[in-house]
């Protein structure tokens, strides 16, 4: 498994830790949210406003916004 995915899984597990147990539903939701946020960061990091056309930068920004809206992830 990808190391970054393992790190995100560990973060999700820590967020769902309820002391004596881990709430699996919370853990799965947090893991999904972290993956979506990571994907948004990748898309946002692709544009170089200094070198890329305005249309390309707009398309990337629009893509990350659509991903955010689709999965209900707030900034």
N, C-alpha and C positions, 0 to 999 in steps of 0.2 A: 504494500500500500504506500502511496505517496506520503512522504514525511509531513507535508503541510496538512494533508487530510487527517493524519494522526494527531497533529497538534490541535486542529480544530475540534476533533472528537474529544480530546482531553479537556479543552476549554468548555465544551458543552457539558461534559460530565461534571466538572467543577461547578458550573452554574446550576446544575440540577441536584447537587449534593444537599440532602436534607439532614445531615448529621449521621443518622443511623441507617440511611438508605439513599439511593439515587432514584429520583422520580423520572422514570423512563420517558414519559410523555413530554415532560419539560426538556429533557436531554435531547430528544429527537427534534423537537421544535427549534431549540437553540442551535443544534448542529446544522439544520437546514438553513437557518437564518445566517449563520456564519459562512456557509458555503456561498449563499447568494451574495452576501456582502463582498466576499473575496472575488467573485465573478465581476461584480460592479467595479471594483478597484482595478481589475485587469483591463476592462473596457475603458474606464476613465484614464488609465495610464497609457493607452495606445496613441492618443492624440498629442501632437506637438504643435500648439497654436502658431508657433513661429515659422514652422516649415510646411504644415499641412494647410490645405484649402479650407476656407470657412465652411464649405458644404460638408467636407469630411469631418471636421471637428463637430459640426452640428449633428451629423448622423451618429457619431459616437456618443455624444451627450444624450441624444434622443434615445439611443439604444439602452444606455444605462438607466435612464428615467423609466423606460417601458419595463425593464426587468424589475426595477424597484417597485413600480405600481403593480405589476403582475403578481409578485410574491408578497406584496404588502409590507415591504421593508422600508422603514423610515430612515431618514438621514441621520 
